[in-house]
């Protein structure tokens, strides 16, 4: 399916997109999800559009499992997004550093960084709004005020937060030119042969499972991704690693380690089907961050010890000699 005509025509309840089917397709919802991903639309969001009668052909509504024919024209109405108000919430923050321009925050495992469908409260942003009030940069919009970079919900560790646009631009420039120092700790499956190594493998959206990322060396839309790893300790069935990022792609460490055959322990997405449930997600901690302060020009570096869940698992492996 391809977009044959894309209009910004204002309709009473949103914006109209016209798509033309190029070849036989198995399911409407799957193809629309792929086409509308740039609009921020998930497959479940597409299914909601279909159920509301906002996906039609020749004036008739379609079902999510509708079979499409080449040349068939599909009209999709994207409703105008509702204005969201993200509320401040009194949630305790573990702040490593703070001044008038920025914060370094230690995010706990299980906390979402910014609001998204299904998570509009209890996020780091909700806590930051309570702590900082209006003193957060607005570059990333209402859903992500102050957020310079992200880590996954079930990854713990240090994050930079900008209090104003000046600081945000300065920190974002360092992210873009890869001059930020970011080190992680991880426990991965198996024994990695090399004491240290460098994974240089581009990452893009998984071609089938759209919520996953994948190493895609032949895909033009994949973005360069580089991870350096260093063995800290060999454990029975596992390896304890220190990792340093040169780039910061979505799920980068998790995807790169899985591509080597050594997925992160506890990872429910890229790891084995039998997940280590006591970890409640991947055993991955952003333990060190270093940057040049955008206002003073001083290099600052902060580190955070392993959280309890990580240290407990590591100690168990060290003491028992087996999991």
Beta strands, then each sheet from edge to edge (+ up, - down):
strand 1: 2-11
strand 2: 14-20
strand 3: 55-57
strand 4: 60-61
strand 5: 73-79
strand 6: 94-98
strand 7: 102-107
strand 8: 156-162
strand 9: 181-189
strand 10: 196-200
strand 11: 203-205
strand 12: 213-215
strand 13: 226-235
strand 14: 238-245
strand 15: 284-292
strand 16: 299-303
sheet 1: 1+ 2- 5+ 3- 4+
sheet 2: 6+ 7- 8+ 15+ 9- 14+ 13- 10+
sheet 3: 6+ 7- 8+ 15+ 16-
sheet 4: 11+ 12-
end
